[in-house]
């Protein structure tokens, strides 16, 4: 049974509200003399070139080692770590599905008749393949569940101090060492994350049940995080016990 109560999350919300206020104050000081022109991130490119949907036959092996033959219409190919994710309409299931190229054993291109064994390389060269323009956003997407949990613990004692925030930052850099990240931008994005009680529970479920996160890396950072300010608060202990119980 959990030892966490509503009062634990009240302290968290107070600390994150203060962190957000501090970040906004610093941002105001940096931008008060800015020009009237919008920043680059506010601009959008013109209409993207239309790319015809691509139909493929996939020989696919799922996480349980089961093989299936799928005819899919690919809508988007998105980089995922060192590989890629195929976002498709699956004609077998008659529903949208996503396929990890690491698990695609063979590809048959219905348009060209080409048969390919190295799906990862093949799809990385495809016109539908998209490389994220903002690696910092991709990094937060990769380890968002871990960030939610660490942020909650860092703020558990009512004060999310800079040393604790640095631990969360280092966690992102360690987990996403395949990306070239801008520290200032990562800090900016982390400062906007303020998970609540539901986010905390959901993130632990995502990590535990669906493996959407690295539980071992999370637990390593967690130990460093609670020691970051040199004080072991009872609220932090309660959160750590809950996390270890859920992930054990």
C-alpha positions as CSV (number, residue, x, y, z in Angstrom):
1,X,0.0,0.0,0.0
2,X,1.3,3.4,-0.8
3,X,2.5,5.7,1.9
4,X,2.0,8.8,-0.1
5,X,-0.8,11.3,0.6
6,X,-2.3,14.4,-0.9
7,X,-0.1,16.5,1.4
8,X,3.1,15.1,-0.2
9,X,1.9,16.5,-3.6
10,X,0.9,19.8,-2.1
11,X,4.5,20.4,-1.2
12,X,5.6,19.4,-4.7
13,X,3.2,21.8,-6.4
14,X,4.4,24.7,-4.2
15,X,8.0,24.0,-5.1
16,X,7.3,23.7,-8.8
17,X,5.2,26.9,-8.8
18,X,8.2,28.7,-7.3
19,X,10.6,27.1,-9.8
20,X,8.3,28.3,-12.7
21,X,8.1,31.8,-11.2
22,X,11.9,32.0,-10.9
23,X,12.3,30.8,-14.6
24,X,9.8,33.4,-15.8
25,X,11.5,36.2,-13.9
26,X,14.9,35.2,-15.5
27,X,13.3,35.0,-18.9
28,X,11.8,38.4,-18.5
29,X,15.2,39.9,-17.8
30,X,16.7,38.3,-20.8
31,X,14.0,39.3,-23.3
32,X,12.9,42.7,-22.1
33,X,15.1,44.4,-24.7
34,X,14.3,42.0,-27.6
35,X,13.4,43.3,-31.0
36,X,9.8,43.2,-32.3
37,X,10.7,40.4,-34.7
38,X,9.4,36.9,-33.8
39,X,12.0,34.2,-33.0
40,X,12.8,31.5,-35.5
41,X,10.9,28.9,-33.5
42,X,7.7,30.9,-34.1
43,X,8.1,30.7,-37.9
44,X,6.8,27.8,-39.9
45,X,8.1,26.6,-43.2
46,X,5.9,26.8,-46.3
47,X,3.8,23.9,-47.4
48,X,5.7,20.6,-47.3
49,X,6.1,18.8,-50.6
50,X,3.4,16.1,-50.9
51,X,4.7,12.6,-50.7
52,X,2.5,9.8,-51.9
53,X,1.6,7.2,-49.2
54,X,3.9,4.2,-49.5
55,X,2.6,0.6,-49.5
56,X,4.9,-2.1,-48.1
57,X,4.7,-5.8,-47.1
58,X,6.5,-6.3,-43.8
59,X,7.8,-9.5,-42.2
60,X,7.6,-8.4,-38.6
61,X,8.7,-9.9,-35.3
62,X,7.0,-8.5,-32.1
63,X,8.5,-8.2,-28.6
64,X,7.3,-11.7,-27.8
65,X,9.1,-13.2,-30.8
66,X,5.9,-13.8,-32.8
67,X,6.1,-13.3,-36.5
68,X,3.4,-11.8,-38.7
69,X,3.1,-10.6,-42.3
70,X,1.7,-7.1,-42.6
71,X,0.6,-5.0,-45.6
72,X,0.9,-1.4,-44.5
73,X,0.5,2.1,-45.9
74,X,3.1,4.3,-44.3
75,X,2.1,7.8,-43.4
76,X,5.2,8.9,-41.5
77,X,8.6,7.6,-40.6
78,X,10.0,9.1,-37.4
79,X,13.5,8.7,-35.9
80,X,13.5,6.8,-32.6
81,X,16.8,6.6,-30.9
82,X,19.2,4.9,-33.2
83,X,16.4,3.4,-35.3
84,X,13.1,4.6,-36.7
85,X,9.3,4.1,-36.1
86,X,6.9,3.5,-39.0
87,X,3.6,5.1,-38.5
88,X,1.2,3.2,-40.7
89,X,-2.3,2.1,-41.5
90,X,-2.2,-1.7,-41.1
91,X,-4.4,-3.4,-43.6
92,X,-4.4,-6.6,-41.5
93,X,-5.8,-4.9,-38.4
94,X,-7.6,-2.2,-40.4
95,X,-6.3,0.4,-37.9
96,X,-3.3,2.6,-37.3
97,X,-0.2,0.9,-36.1
98,X,3.4,1.7,-35.4
99,X,6.3,-0.6,-36.2
100,X,9.8,-0.4,-34.9
101,X,12.3,-0.9,-37.8
102,X,14.5,-2.9,-35.5
103,X,11.9,-5.6,-35.5
104,X,11.2,-5.6,-39.3
105,X,13.0,-8.7,-40.7
106,X,12.2,-8.0,-44.3
107,X,10.6,-5.3,-46.5
108,X,8.9,-5.7,-49.8
109,X,8.2,-2.4,-51.7
110,X,5.0,-2.9,-53.6
111,X,5.8,-0.1,-55.9
112,X,9.3,-1.1,-57.0
113,X,9.3,-4.8,-56.2
114,X,12.4,-4.4,-54.2
115,X,13.1,-6.8,-51.3
116,X,15.2,-5.4,-48.5
117,X,16.7,-7.0,-45.4
118,X,18.1,-3.9,-43.6
119,X,14.9,-2.1,-42.8
120,X,16.5,0.5,-40.6
121,X,18.9,1.8,-43.2
122,X,16.3,1.5,-46.0
123,X,13.7,3.6,-44.2
124,X,16.2,6.1,-43.0
125,X,16.8,7.0,-46.7
126,X,13.1,7.2,-47.5
127,X,11.4,10.6,-48.4
128,X,8.9,10.1,-45.6
129,X,11.7,9.9,-43.0
130,X,11.7,13.0,-40.8
131,X,14.6,14.1,-38.7
132,X,13.5,16.2,-35.7
133,X,14.5,19.8,-36.0
134,X,14.7,20.2,-32.2
135,X,16.8,17.4,-30.6
136,X,16.0,18.8,-27.2
137,X,12.3,18.1,-27.7
138,X,13.1,14.6,-28.8
139,X,15.2,14.0,-25.7
140,X,12.4,15.0,-23.4
141,X,10.0,12.8,-25.4
142,X,12.4,9.8,-24.9
143,X,12.7,10.2,-21.1
144,X,9.5,12.2,-20.3
145,X,8.2,9.5,-17.8
146,X,11.6,9.5,-15.9
147,X,11.6,13.3,-15.9
148,X,8.1,13.4,-14.4
149,X,9.2,11.1,-11.6
150,X,12.5,12.8,-10.9
151,X,10.9,16.2,-10.9
152,X,8.3,15.1,-8.3
153,X,11.0,13.7,-6.0
154,X,13.2,16.8,-6.4
155,X,10.3,19.0,-5.3
156,X,9.1,16.7,-2.6
157,X,10.5,18.7,0.3
158,X,8.9,21.9,-1.0
159,X,12.0,23.2,-2.6
160,X,13.4,22.1,-6.0
161,X,16.9,23.5,-5.6
162,X,19.4,24.1,-8.4
163,X,21.5,21.0,-7.5
164,X,18.4,18.8,-7.8
165,X,17.5,20.4,-11.1
166,X,21.0,19.7,-12.3
167,X,20.6,16.0,-11.6
168,X,17.5,15.9,-13.8
169,X,19.4,17.7,-16.5
170,X,22.3,15.3,-16.3
171,X,19.9,12.4,-16.5
172,X,18.5,13.7,-19.8
173,X,22.0,14.2,-21.2
174,X,23.1,10.7,-20.1
175,X,20.0,9.0,-21.5
176,X,20.2,10.8,-24.8
177,X,24.0,10.8,-25.5
178,X,23.2,10.0,-29.2
179,X,21.7,13.5,-29.6
180,X,23.5,16.9,-29.7
181,X,21.7,18.9,-27.1
182,X,21.8,22.6,-26.2
183,X,22.0,22.8,-22.4
184,X,20.2,26.2,-22.2
185,X,17.3,24.9,-24.3
186,X,17.0,21.7,-22.3
187,X,16.9,23.7,-19.1
188,X,14.2,25.9,-20.6
189,X,12.1,22.9,-21.5
190,X,12.6,21.2,-18.1
191,X,11.5,24.4,-16.3
192,X,8.1,24.1,-18.0
193,X,7.4,20.5,-16.7
194,X,5.2,20.5,-13.6
195,X,3.8,17.0,-13.1
196,X,1.0,16.3,-10.7
197,X,-0.2,13.3,-8.8
198,X,-1.8,11.7,-11.8
199,X,1.3,12.2,-13.9
200,X,3.5,10.6,-11.3
201,X,1.4,7.5,-11.1
202,X,0.9,7.3,-14.9
203,X,4.6,7.7,-15.5
204,X,5.5,4.9,-13.1
205,X,2.9,2.6,-14.8
206,X,4.4,3.5,-18.3
207,X,7.9,2.6,-17.1
208,X,6.9,-0.5,-15.2
209,X,4.3,-2.0,-17.5
210,X,5.0,-0.7,-21.0
211,X,8.8,-0.2,-20.6
212,X,8.5,3.4,-21.8
213,X,11.5,4.6,-20.0
214,X,14.7,3.2,-18.4
215,X,13.9,2.0,-14.9
216,X,17.5,1.2,-14.0
217,X,18.7,4.7,-15.1
218,X,15.9,6.3,-13.2
219,X,16.8,4.5,-10.0
220,X,20.5,5.4,-10.4
221,X,19.6,9.1,-10.8
222,X,17.1,8.9,-8.0
223,X,19.7,8.0,-5.5
224,X,21.9,10.9,-6.6
225,X,18.9,13.3,-6.6
226,X,17.9,12.7,-3.0
227,X,21.5,13.3,-1.9
228,X,22.0,16.4,-4.0
229,X,21.1,19.0,-1.4
230,X,22.7,17.1,1.5
231,X,19.4,16.6,3.4
232,X,17.3,13.5,3.3
233,X,13.7,14.8,3.8
234,X,11.0,12.3,5.0
235,X,8.8,13.3,2.1
236,X,11.6,12.3,-0.3
237,X,12.0,9.0,1.5
238,X,8.2,8.4,1.1
239,X,8.4,9.0,-2.7
240,X,11.6,6.9,-3.1
241,X,10.0,4.0,-1.3
242,X,6.9,4.2,-3.5
243,X,9.0,4.3,-6.7
244,X,11.2,1.4,-5.6
245,X,8.1,-0.7,-4.7
246,X,6.5,0.0,-8.0
247,X,9.6,-0.7,-10.1
248,X,10.9,-3.7,-8.2
